[in-house]
Amino acid sequence: MLDPAVKGTRNVLEACSAAGVQKLVVVSSIGAVCFNPSLPRDRIIDETCWSDKKSCKENENWYCLAKTEAEEMALEYSEKNGLHVITVCPALVLGPTVADCATQHQQQSSPLCHESFGCNPGGPDAIGNTFFPIVDVRDVADALLLVYDKAGPSERYICSQEQMDTKDFLDLMKSMYPNYSYTFKVVDVDTRVGLTSEKLKKLGWKPRKLEETLVDSVESHEKAGLVDDEPCRLPYLYRVPDAQE
């Protein structure tokens, strides 16, 4: 996971320099921001925060480590080589599938949407009540265009529409979609993180409401056939067959 993230990013940076590209937006992740046990519990996570690489290695969190090293390298490259690089760190990306976003004929699931919605068949027996930062895939696209137009070089932006505890997120899903069955229990854990996207909002970013994202996500995934009687393509839920089925 490290080589594609770090070496792949460097290859793109060097190719941009060789081609005379003036500006580049790099999509990172909140995985490069939030995984740092040494941060104070009451600290609001902003763009000055970075995941702790030592902790990532100790916990074998290779995704966060790869994202952290790749983003650090991209920003350092920007400062040393004069390439105008901006990084954006999205939260968990929900929203319509690629087919719906692009009004294509072929139904296919966006990797970002699918990864955020997906879980292993059957789901876990229990899930920790940790924070659940969310952003709509369409709002991520808006953010990328916005920072390309307005952000300065070597700037970093968190892109998170809203966040809540896992329990609150599932309670909202249950209230909106009571006909699905939610098959696991939520257990309290000693982890809470506050995240802010004020820096991006000051550029003019206006994310949509969470309810709109959830409705469009569910309807899009149902339309694409990604939600059925099999346990769970949406967050830890599956459809309950009606009496005739």
Solvent accessible surface area in square Angstrom, and as a share of the most:
residue,aa,sasa,rsa
1,M,133,0.60
2,L,61,0.30
3,D,85,0.44
4,P,98,0.61
5,A,24,0.19
6,V,33,0.19
7,K,124,0.53
8,G,26,0.25
9,T,24,0.14
10,R,98,0.36
11,N,96,0.49
12,V,78,0.45
13,L,0,0.00
14,E,79,0.36
15,A,59,0.46
16,C,15,0.09
17,S,51,0.33
18,A,95,0.74
19,A,81,0.62
20,G,45,0.44
21,V,60,0.35
22,Q,145,0.64
23,K,51,0.22
24,L,32,0.16
25,V,33,0.19
26,V,24,0.14
27,V,72,0.41
28,S,8,0.05
29,S,11,0.07
30,I,18,0.09
31,G,9,0.09
32,A,0,0.00
33,V,0,0.00
34,C,23,0.14
35,F,59,0.25
36,N,30,0.15
37,P,98,0.62
38,S,95,0.62
39,L,40,0.20
40,P,81,0.51
41,R,181,0.66
42,D,125,0.65
43,R,84,0.31
44,I,98,0.50
45,I,6,0.03
46,D,42,0.22
47,E,19,0.09
48,T,103,0.60
49,C,4,0.03
50,W,66,0.23
51,S,5,0.03
52,D,48,0.25
53,K,73,0.31
54,K,141,0.60
55,S,16,0.11
56,C,0,0.00
57,K,108,0.46
58,E,118,0.53
59,N,93,0.48
60,E,121,0.54
61,N,38,0.19
62,W,110,0.39
63,Y,94,0.36
64,C,15,0.09
65,L,1,0.01
66,A,2,0.01
67,K,52,0.22
68,T,0,0.00
69,E,48,0.22
70,A,9,0.07
71,E,1,0.01
72,E,44,0.20
73,M,17,0.08
74,A,0,0.00
75,L,20,0.10
76,E,92,0.41
77,Y,20,0.08
78,S,6,0.04
79,E,132,0.59
80,K,167,0.71
81,N,82,0.42
82,G,71,0.69
83,L,8,0.04
84,H,39,0.17
85,V,0,0.00
86,I,0,0.00
87,T,0,0.00
88,V,0,0.00
89,C,0,0.00
90,P,10,0.06
91,A,8,0.06
92,L,67,0.34
93,V,7,0.04
94,L,1,0.00
95,G,0,0.00
96,P,9,0.06
97,T,0,0.00
98,V,46,0.27
99,A,1,0.01
100,D,41,0.21
101,C,62,0.37
102,A,51,0.40
103,T,118,0.69
104,Q,88,0.39
105,H,189,0.84
106,Q,133,0.59
107,Q,72,0.32
108,Q,83,0.37
109,S,31,0.20
110,S,7,0.04
111,P,103,0.65
112,L,84,0.42
113,C,0,0.00
114,H,60,0.27
115,E,121,0.54
116,S,21,0.14
117,F,2,0.01
118,G,27,0.26
119,C,31,0.19
120,N,119,0.61
121,P,121,0.76
122,G,37,0.35
123,G,21,0.20
124,P,54,0.34
125,D,127,0.66
126,A,38,0.29
127,I,35,0.18
128,G,20,0.19
129,N,9,0.05
130,T,47,0.27
131,F,38,0.16
132,F,25,0.10
133,P,4,0.02
134,I,0,0.00
135,V,0,0.00
136,D,0,0.00
137,V,27,0.16
138,R,58,0.21
139,D,2,0.01
140,V,9,0.05
141,A,51,0.39
142,D,71,0.37
143,A,0,0.00
144,L,49,0.24
145,L,123,0.61
146,L,29,0.15
147,V,0,0.00
148,Y,104,0.40
149,D,107,0.55
150,K,124,0.53
151,A,6,0.04
152,G,28,0.27
153,P,84,0.53
154,S,34,0.22
155,E,56,0.25
156,R,11,0.04
157,Y,8,0.03
158,I,0,0.00
159,C,0,0.00
160,S,10,0.06
161,Q,17,0.08
162,E,73,0.33
163,Q,53,0.24
164,M,37,0.17
165,D,35,0.18
166,T,4,0.02
167,K,99,0.42
168,D,74,0.38
169,F,2,0.01
170,L,6,0.03
171,D,58,0.30
172,L,37,0.19
173,M,1,0.00
174,K,90,0.38
175,S,81,0.52
176,M,50,0.22
177,Y,39,0.15
178,P,98,0.61
179,N,121,0.62
180,Y,18,0.07
181,S,33,0.21
182,Y,38,0.15
183,T,63,0.37
184,F,32,0.13
185,K,128,0.54
186,V,45,0.26
187,V,60,0.35
188,D,119,0.62
189,V,56,0.32
190,D,110,0.57
191,T,60,0.35
192,R,109,0.40
193,V,32,0.18
194,G,20,0.19
195,L,24,0.12
196,T,30,0.18
197,S,6,0.04
198,E,92,0.41
199,K,66,0.28
200,L,0,0.00
201,K,79,0.33
202,K,170,0.72
203,L,38,0.19
204,G,41,0.39
205,W,9,0.03
206,K,176,0.74
207,P,34,0.21
208,R,63,0.23
209,K,153,0.65
210,L,2,0.01
211,E,83,0.37
212,E,75,0.34
213,T,0,0.00
214,L,0,0.00
215,V,50,0.29
216,D,37,0.19
217,S,0,0.00
218,V,0,0.00
219,E,98,0.44
220,S,5,0.03
221,H,2,0.01
222,E,75,0.34
223,K,138,0.59
224,A,23,0.18
225,G,50,0.48
226,L,35,0.17
227,V,16,0.09
228,D,61,0.31
229,D,65,0.33
230,E,120,0.54
231,P,52,0.33
232,C,5,0.03
233,R,108,0.39
234,L,1,0.00
235,P,5,0.03
236,Y,41,0.16
237,L,1,0.01
238,Y,62,0.23
239,R,83,0.30
240,V,80,0.46
241,P,64,0.40
242,D,85,0.44
243,A,111,0.86
244,Q,179,0.79
245,E,120,0.54
